């Protein structure tokens, strides 16, 4: 079973982002009633973990959560003289088969921000969901550690999107975010390196309508121009099967030397990739890590297509383990003081943040297998 992208997805994402932006502008992030408390009182601190429980990334999220639980168990459930309580919050429900739900992510972040016992927030897992939660946790003065969201603009200005700077995610004007894995920009640059190494000069990109795909496409084209590659086709796929023949035809008419899929795998992704492959059987196909969303499997019903995808080298469980371990080490140093915990996490992050990439290749059955590591 695969994910189907729908117009509801874009609307819900837009609503979530609009809500976050409105809260930033109004100064209403986090708890009401003035300045946020900087210290946790009592002998128990809470770490919130936000991740999908249903939908495209549910299995991946369970592996991440297993790593978080293991790290907490190994620490005896304590850090910095405090008992650490883990609260697991769903970032999806069973109504829509999506990687994440903007409304639920918004709710999760507010729940953590409004809890005086909260010491850290683990999330989001992937595909730009942190764009919704980070302004809320930052406004509350709460450390946020993502086990895997590579959205570039969370930490730096994304090439090709000059207005998408990280400052919009930090209403407090202080950085409070750490990620464990690589950025989407690193993925884009590695894919372009492989394309140039194969002798390609002209590229086409098919991307999805959400923040993940749009930001990635902009970065790919910006880096391609810098490196002397010509972008000959840019196609936004809105998740509807009737779009696929026209998208494949337009991509083929542009005569690219390579095609990149920059989006999250969905119900119709198999048909989309197969249609492009049928139109351009000799043209290499590449993909960003979003195509690995469904347990690294993409069924190709119309015959095998060779697809090289790039994604994090670190295992999902290890990314969760490292995220929780970083929080516990930061609490050990900062104890009940939220500001000190944030400072400690940012200082300690280089020791655990694994930015390595790996190359994955789809076999004849549509399963992605790791075939090598990126330099």
PLY file of the C-alpha trace (Angstrom):
ply
format ascii 1.0
element vertex 375
property float x
property float y
property float z
element edge 374
property int vertex1
property int vertex2
end_header
0.00 0.00 0.00
1.29 3.46 -0.85
0.42 6.99 0.11
-1.97 9.07 -1.98
-1.31 12.79 -2.05
-4.53 14.81 -2.18
-5.54 18.48 -2.38
-6.45 18.18 1.31
-2.78 17.66 2.07
-1.76 21.01 0.62
-4.66 22.78 2.29
-3.90 21.29 5.70
-0.21 22.12 5.35
-0.99 25.69 4.33
-3.34 26.02 7.28
-0.70 24.73 9.67
1.99 27.03 8.33
-0.39 29.98 8.28
-1.29 29.27 11.90
2.37 29.20 12.88
3.10 32.44 11.04
0.11 34.15 12.63
1.26 33.08 16.08
4.76 34.41 15.42
3.40 37.79 14.34
1.02 38.03 17.26
3.56 36.98 19.86
1.22 34.26 21.12
3.51 31.29 20.90
3.87 28.92 23.82
2.09 29.44 27.10
-0.09 32.45 27.65
0.52 34.97 30.35
3.88 36.57 29.75
7.47 35.44 29.78
8.12 31.72 29.53
9.51 29.95 32.59
13.17 29.10 32.13
13.35 26.42 34.80
11.54 23.14 35.34
10.22 22.84 38.89
9.86 19.59 40.80
11.79 16.35 40.37
10.37 15.26 36.96
11.04 16.70 33.51
9.13 15.73 30.37
10.56 15.02 26.93
7.91 15.11 24.23
8.28 12.99 21.09
6.20 13.83 18.02
6.03 11.33 15.17
3.59 9.68 12.76
1.64 6.69 14.09
-0.27 5.98 10.87
0.39 6.65 7.20
3.44 6.76 5.00
6.11 7.13 7.68
4.55 5.13 10.52
7.00 2.22 10.36
9.96 4.57 10.16
8.64 6.54 13.14
8.30 3.39 15.23
11.97 2.60 14.59
12.94 6.14 15.63
10.81 5.86 18.76
12.40 2.52 19.63
15.78 4.24 19.58
14.53 7.03 21.82
13.12 4.56 24.34
16.34 2.55 24.34
18.48 5.60 25.08
16.19 6.60 27.95
16.19 3.07 29.37
19.98 2.87 29.24
20.12 6.12 31.20
17.88 4.66 33.88
15.21 7.22 33.05
17.20 9.99 34.68
19.42 12.94 33.77
20.67 16.01 35.61
19.19 14.86 38.89
15.72 14.67 37.35
13.42 11.81 36.47
12.83 12.00 32.71
9.35 11.15 31.48
8.78 10.45 27.77
5.46 11.57 26.29
4.73 10.18 22.81
2.44 12.27 20.61
0.97 11.26 17.22
1.79 13.44 14.22
-0.75 11.59 12.02
-4.11 9.94 12.45
-5.78 7.12 10.55
-8.08 9.41 8.53
-5.47 10.51 5.99
-2.53 8.41 4.85
0.05 11.20 4.92
3.63 11.51 6.25
2.47 14.10 8.80
-0.57 16.17 9.68
0.03 19.94 10.13
-2.83 20.30 12.61
-1.56 17.47 14.82
2.04 18.70 14.66
0.79 22.14 15.70
-1.16 20.60 18.59
1.86 18.56 19.70
4.16 21.56 19.79
1.64 23.62 21.75
1.16 20.82 24.25
4.87 20.76 24.93
5.13 24.56 24.99
2.32 24.80 27.52
3.78 22.19 29.89
5.97 23.74 32.62
7.62 20.34 33.14
8.79 20.13 29.50
12.56 20.13 29.02
12.81 19.13 25.34
10.81 18.24 22.23
11.90 15.44 19.89
10.54 16.08 16.41
9.78 16.27 13.68
10.83 13.16 11.85
10.78 14.25 8.23
9.64 16.19 5.16
9.39 19.70 6.53
7.05 19.11 9.47
9.44 21.01 11.75
8.44 24.19 9.91
5.16 24.00 11.85
6.42 23.01 15.30
9.71 24.90 15.63
8.31 28.44 15.89
6.09 27.24 18.72
8.76 25.44 20.76
11.23 28.27 20.13
8.74 30.83 21.36
8.43 28.78 24.54
12.20 28.60 25.05
12.23 24.83 24.60
14.97 22.71 23.04
13.87 20.91 19.85
15.88 18.02 18.39
14.85 16.48 15.07
15.86 12.88 14.41
15.60 13.38 10.65
13.92 16.48 9.19
16.41 17.72 6.60
14.58 20.94 5.64
17.47 23.25 4.82
15.81 26.54 5.73
15.49 25.49 9.38
19.17 26.30 9.87
20.34 28.27 6.81
19.03 30.22 3.86
18.10 27.74 1.15
19.64 28.38 -2.30
16.96 29.38 -4.77
14.62 30.61 -2.01
16.10 33.92 -0.84
13.07 34.79 1.30
13.02 31.41 3.06
15.53 32.21 5.77
15.70 30.47 9.14
14.83 33.62 11.08
11.11 32.98 10.51
11.33 29.84 12.66
12.89 31.59 15.67
10.56 34.24 17.11
12.71 34.41 20.25
15.72 35.42 18.08
17.66 32.60 19.75
18.44 29.30 18.04
16.97 26.32 19.89
17.05 23.60 17.23
19.40 20.70 16.47
19.03 18.03 13.79
20.67 14.62 13.75
20.75 13.88 10.00
21.90 15.66 6.82
20.16 18.63 5.23
18.14 18.40 2.04
20.70 20.70 0.45
23.37 18.06 1.03
21.12 15.53 -0.74
20.65 17.88 -3.68
24.36 18.54 -4.03
25.23 14.86 -3.94
22.66 13.98 -6.59
24.01 16.70 -8.87
27.54 15.40 -8.36
26.42 11.98 -9.59
24.59 13.48 -12.54
27.64 15.50 -13.62
29.87 12.46 -13.17
27.64 10.59 -15.64
28.13 13.29 -18.25
24.64 14.81 -18.07
24.21 18.48 -18.95
20.43 18.91 -18.96
18.19 18.03 -16.01
14.47 17.82 -15.34
12.89 17.87 -11.88
9.47 16.58 -10.85
8.53 17.76 -7.35
5.55 17.65 -5.01
3.50 20.64 -3.89
4.55 20.73 -0.23
7.39 22.59 1.45
9.71 19.57 1.16
9.45 19.22 -2.62
9.29 22.89 -3.46
12.32 23.83 -1.39
14.31 20.88 -2.72
13.49 21.71 -6.35
14.59 25.31 -5.85
17.87 24.14 -4.31
18.50 21.65 -7.11
18.04 24.28 -9.81
20.10 26.87 -7.94
23.02 24.49 -7.53
22.63 23.22 -11.12
22.97 26.77 -12.49
26.02 27.35 -10.33
27.65 24.18 -11.62
26.91 24.68 -15.30
23.93 22.32 -15.65
20.85 23.42 -17.55
17.42 22.96 -16.03
15.13 22.12 -18.96
11.93 21.05 -17.18
10.31 21.78 -13.83
7.07 19.93 -13.16
4.97 20.20 -10.00
3.02 17.03 -9.33
-0.13 17.66 -7.27
-0.92 14.04 -6.51
-3.64 13.37 -9.08
-3.31 10.40 -11.48
-4.80 12.30 -14.42
-1.79 14.65 -14.36
0.73 11.90 -14.94
0.57 11.41 -18.74
0.99 15.14 -19.41
3.83 15.47 -16.89
5.68 12.52 -18.42
5.12 13.88 -21.94
6.39 17.37 -21.07
9.44 15.98 -19.32
10.25 13.82 -22.35
9.76 16.71 -24.79
12.40 18.71 -22.87
14.97 16.00 -23.73
16.79 15.93 -20.36
19.93 13.88 -19.77
18.70 13.02 -16.26
15.44 13.27 -14.30
15.15 13.88 -10.54
12.07 13.03 -8.47
11.95 15.41 -5.47
8.92 14.41 -3.44
7.47 12.00 -0.90
6.43 8.58 -2.26
2.67 8.40 -2.66
-0.03 6.21 -4.11
0.61 7.37 -7.66
4.39 7.73 -7.47
4.84 4.29 -9.04
2.74 5.29 -12.02
4.52 8.63 -12.33
8.00 7.12 -12.28
6.99 4.34 -14.64
5.44 6.82 -17.09
8.62 8.89 -17.18
10.70 5.73 -17.57
8.53 4.59 -20.48
8.95 7.94 -22.24
12.70 8.14 -21.55
13.91 4.52 -21.27
17.59 5.42 -21.69
17.57 8.41 -19.33
18.81 7.85 -15.77
16.32 8.53 -12.99
17.29 9.88 -9.58
15.35 10.63 -6.42
15.70 12.38 -3.09
15.05 10.60 0.21
11.29 11.26 0.08
10.91 8.33 -2.27
12.19 6.05 0.52
9.33 7.02 2.84
7.46 3.75 2.67
9.95 1.35 4.21
12.33 1.83 1.28
10.03 0.08 -1.17
8.54 1.44 -4.38
6.53 -1.02 -6.49
7.00 -0.52 -10.23
4.05 -2.31 -11.88
5.00 -1.42 -15.45
8.42 -3.02 -15.38
11.70 -2.28 -13.64
13.17 1.19 -13.74
16.64 1.98 -12.51
16.36 4.66 -9.84
19.20 5.90 -7.70
18.04 7.61 -4.50
20.06 9.39 -1.85
19.18 9.43 1.84
20.65 9.45 5.34
23.25 6.79 6.03
22.31 6.53 9.70
19.65 3.94 10.60
16.26 5.14 11.77
16.63 3.58 15.22
20.07 5.10 15.64
18.79 8.55 14.72
16.16 8.27 17.46
18.73 6.95 19.92
21.15 9.78 19.18
18.41 12.40 19.45
17.38 11.22 22.91
20.97 10.72 24.00
21.75 14.31 23.03
18.79 15.55 25.08
19.84 13.52 28.12
23.44 14.73 27.90
22.23 18.32 27.58
19.96 17.92 30.61
22.81 16.35 32.54
24.76 19.54 31.96
21.97 22.13 32.02
19.83 20.35 34.59
16.44 22.02 35.08
17.41 25.28 33.32
15.92 25.30 29.81
18.31 27.93 28.48
21.33 26.01 29.69
19.93 22.81 28.21
19.60 24.49 24.80
23.14 25.86 25.01
24.52 22.47 26.01
22.67 20.66 23.21
23.96 23.04 20.56
27.50 22.69 21.86
27.30 18.88 22.07
25.47 18.36 18.76
28.55 17.97 16.53
29.49 14.86 18.50
26.30 13.01 17.54
24.83 14.72 14.46
25.42 12.26 11.61
25.29 14.14 8.30
26.49 11.22 6.16
24.53 10.21 3.08
24.06 6.85 1.43
23.09 5.77 -2.07
20.08 3.47 -2.53
19.08 1.69 -5.75
15.73 0.20 -6.75
15.91 -3.41 -7.90
13.56 -5.16 -10.34
11.02 -5.64 -7.55
11.04 -1.96 -6.65
12.89 -2.40 -3.35
15.56 0.11 -2.50
18.79 -1.39 -1.26
21.77 0.52 0.01
24.59 0.27 -2.53
27.17 2.68 -1.19
28.02 5.69 0.92
28.33 9.25 -0.29
31.71 10.92 0.22
0 1
1 2
2 3
3 4
4 5
5 6
6 7
7 8
8 9
9 10
10 11
11 12
12 13
13 14
14 15
15 16
16 17
17 18
18 19
19 20
20 21
21 22
22 23
23 24
24 25
25 26
26 27
27 28
28 29
29 30
30 31
31 32
32 33
33 34
34 35
35 36
36 37
37 38
38 39
39 40
40 41
41 42
42 43
43 44
44 45
45 46
46 47
47 48
48 49
49 50
50 51
51 52
52 53
53 54
54 55
55 56
56 57
57 58
58 59
59 60
60 61
61 62
62 63
63 64
64 65
65 66
66 67
67 68
68 69
69 70
70 71
71 72
72 73
73 74
74 75
75 76
76 77
77 78
78 79
79 80
80 81
81 82
82 83
83 84
84 85
85 86
86 87
87 88
88 89
89 90
90 91
91 92
92 93
93 94
94 95
95 96
96 97
97 98
98 99
99 100
100 101
101 102
102 103
103 104
104 105
105 106
106 107
107 108
108 109
109 110
110 111
111 112
112 113
113 114
114 115
115 116
116 117
117 118
118 119
119 120
120 121
121 122
122 123
123 124
124 125
125 126
126 127
127 128
128 129
129 130
130 131
131 132
132 133
133 134
134 135
135 136
136 137
137 138
138 139
139 140
140 141
141 142
142 143
143 144
144 145
145 146
146 147
147 148
148 149
149 150
150 151
151 152
152 153
153 154
154 155
155 156
156 157
157 158
158 159
159 160
160 161
161 162
162 163
163 164
164 165
165 166
166 167
167 168
168 169
169 170
170 171
171 172
172 173
173 174
174 175
175 176
176 177
177 178
178 179
179 180
180 181
181 182
182 183
183 184
184 185
185 186
186 187
187 188
188 189
189 190
190 191
191 192
192 193
193 194
194 195
195 196
196 197
197 198
198 199
199 200
200 201
201 202
202 203
203 204
204 205
205 206
206 207
207 208
208 209
209 210
210 211
211 212
212 213
213 214
214 215
215 216
216 217
217 218
218 219
219 220
220 221
221 222
222 223
223 224
224 225
225 226
226 227
227 228
228 229
229 230
230 231
231 232
232 233
233 234
234 235
235 236
236 237
237 238
238 239
239 240
240 241
241 242
242 243
243 244
244 245
245 246
246 247
247 248
248 249
249 250
250 251
251 252
252 253
253 254
254 255
255 256
256 257
257 258
258 259
259 260
260 261
261 262
262 263
263 264
264 265
265 266
266 267
267 268
268 269
269 270
270 271
271 272
272 273
273 274
274 275
275 276
276 277
277 278
278 279
279 280
280 281
281 282
282 283
283 284
284 285
285 286
286 287
287 288
288 289
289 290
290 291
291 292
292 293
293 294
294 295
295 296
296 297
297 298
298 299
299 300
300 301
301 302
302 303
303 304
304 305
305 306
306 307
307 308
308 309
309 310
310 311
311 312
312 313
313 314
314 315
315 316
316 317
317 318
318 319
319 320
320 321
321 322
322 323
323 324
324 325
325 326
326 327
327 328
328 329
329 330
330 331
331 332
332 333
333 334
334 335
335 336
336 337
337 338
338 339
339 340
340 341
341 342
342 343
343 344
344 345
345 346
346 347
347 348
348 349
349 350
350 351
351 352
352 353
353 354
354 355
355 356
356 357
357 358
358 359
359 360
360 361
361 362
362 363
363 364
364 365
365 366
366 367
367 368
368 369
369 370
370 371
371 372
372 373
373 374
